Amino acid sequence: MCGRVGADGKGVAEGMGLYRRIGAQYLDAGIGYGGSCFPKDVKALAAIAEKYDYHPELLTAVIDINRDQRVVVVDKLIDCLGDLSGQVVGLLGLAFKPNTDDMREAPSVEIARILLGRGADVRAYDPAAVERARAIIPEIDYRSDPYAVADDADALVIVTEWNEFRNLDLKRIGKSMRRPVLIDGRNIYDPATMRELGFTYRGIGRN
């Protein structure tokens, strides 16, 4: 919503976090949660509610919104690139969160499958999860580092907020890409800085 009305989701979250009954943790916008706990627990609570004839409207909405956030990334790519058929899209990060190789319910899987279904040439890199990801989505071209993913790519998507990606040589990345389009699914970069570097940049909930 922030992105649509011209607000900055980072600033809105910062303001909300100042209220001590809310706090600043876990307010970052992004492409949704994954892993073994959140998806399973929310679905289980919804199932229990339905079993006892209590409609789980809030839980159902959470599940739907989380799923739709994967599509938001693809929509932003289409907005920047047009038809995705034949376009080279690189995914930076595959695990559902940094510092793990856990691919359970990872957003990268659904994003990759949507892109492949639209005819994109998908390549990817993750510091820890490549082998696990390869067993799930073997159609991807797995690369050895972020710079190999960026080489002649039409767009990059930040999927997992590894610290390694916060410290990339972005000038080198931009020069090596066919089109310097970056979809920041975890809002790890500053929009103004990215545009100064010549990127077409889209965050989540960022103006």
N, C-alpha and C positions, 0 to 999 in steps of 0.2 A: 504494500500500500504506500509506503514511504516513497519508493521509486516512482510510482504513478502520479503522486501529487507534488513531486518536486522537493520532497524533504530528504534529509540524510538520516538513514536508519541508524548509523553509528551515534549521531548526536541524540536522537530520540532515546536509544537504549541507554546512553550515558545519563540522560535526565531521569529516566525511570529508575536506574540503579542507585541514584542518590537517595531515594526513599528507602529507609532502613528495613521496612517490612518486605521489600522486594529484593534489594541487593543487586549488584552488578554482574554476578555470575550467570552464565548460560543465557544471556540476552542477545548474543550475536545472531544476526540473520545469516542464512546459509542455504545449503541444498538439502537440509534435513538430517535426521538422525539415522543411525544404523546400529549394527552390533547384535549381540545376543539378548540383551536385557530390555531396552526400551520397546522395540517392536513387539516382542513376545508378551511383555507385561501389559502394554496398552490393549492388545488384542484379547488377552485373557480377561482383563477387567470388563471389556465390552461384552465378551461372551457370558460372563457371570451376570452382568446386568440384564442381558436379554433373557437368560435362563429364568430369572426371577421377575420377568415381565416389567422391567424398568428400562426405558429406552435410553441408551448411552449416547445422547446427542453430542456432548462435548468430546467424548472419546472417539466417536466416529469422525467428527470434524478434524481432530488431531491426525488420525490415520490418513484421511483424504488429503489434508494440507501437506503432510510429509511426503506422500506419493507425488503430489503435484509439483513440489519443488524441483524434482528431477526434470520435469517437463519445462519448467521455467528456464533452465539452462539451455535446453535445445531451442526454445523460442528466441532467446537472446542471440544464439548463433545464427538462426534464420534471419533475424532482424539485421545482423551485420553482414552476412554472407549471401543471403538469398537461398536458392536451391542448394541443398547440402550434397547432392549427388556428385561424386568425384572430388569433393573437397577433402583436404587433409586436416583432420582435427586431432590434436594431441591432448591427452589427459595427463595431468600432473597429479599423481596420487591415486591410489586404488583402494587401500585399506579404508575401513569405515572411520578411523580416526588415526592421528599420528602416533608414532612409537609402538606400533603393533603390526603384525601381518594378518590380522583378522579380517576376513572378507565377508563375514556373515551380515546379510542385509546391507551391504555396502552400496551407497548411492552410485558408485562408479559402474556397477554391473548393469543397472537399468539404463543409465545414461549411455553407456557403450552400445547396448542392444538397440536403443532407439536410434542412435546415430547410424549404426550398421544397417538398420532397417530402412533408413532414408538414403542409403547409398554412399555414405561418407567412408573415407579411408581413415580408420581409427588407429592411432598409435598411442603408447602409454609408457609411463615410467613410475615406479614407486621404490623407495629405498629398501623396503622389506617384503612387500606382498606380491612381487611379480610371479613367483612360482605358484602360489595359491590362486592368483588371478588367472594364470594360464590354463589351469585345470577347469575353470568355470567359463571363461570366454576366450577360447583358443584362437578366435578369428582376428584378434587384435595383433598389431605389430608391436612387440615389446622392445623397447630401446634401453640402452645401458645408462643413460643419464638424461637430465632435462634438456641439454643442448642438442642431443641427438633427436629428441622429440620435436624440438622447435625447428630444426633444419628443414627449410622449404615448406613449412606448415602454413595453412591458411588461418588457423586459429588454435589457441591454447585454452584449456579449461583447468582452473585450479579446483581440484576435487577434494584433496586432503591437505590440511594446513601444516604440513611438515616444516620444521624450522629451516631445512635445506632450501625450501622454495622462497623463504623470506630473504634469503641472502644471495639470490641469483644475480649474475651480471646481466641486467635487463637491457642494457645497450646492445650487448652481444646477441641476446635473444631476439630483440627486435630486428636487427640487421640480418639475421639468418633466416627469418620467416619470409614466406612469399607475401603474406599480408599480415601485418602486426595487429591481429585482433586477439584480445585476451578477455575471457569471461572469468571473473574472479568469484568462484562459488563460495569462498570463505572470507572474502573481504580482507585479505591480508595486505593489500596494497592501497596506497593513497590515490584516489582518482585523478587529482590535479597533477601529481608527479607522473603518473602513467601517461597522461595526455601530453605532458611536456616532453616525454621521451618518444612521442610519435605513435603511441598505441591507440587503437580504437578499443576503449576500455568499458566494460560493463560489470558492475558489482551486483550484489543482491540488496535491494532496498537503498541503493545509493543514488543521489541525484547526479 
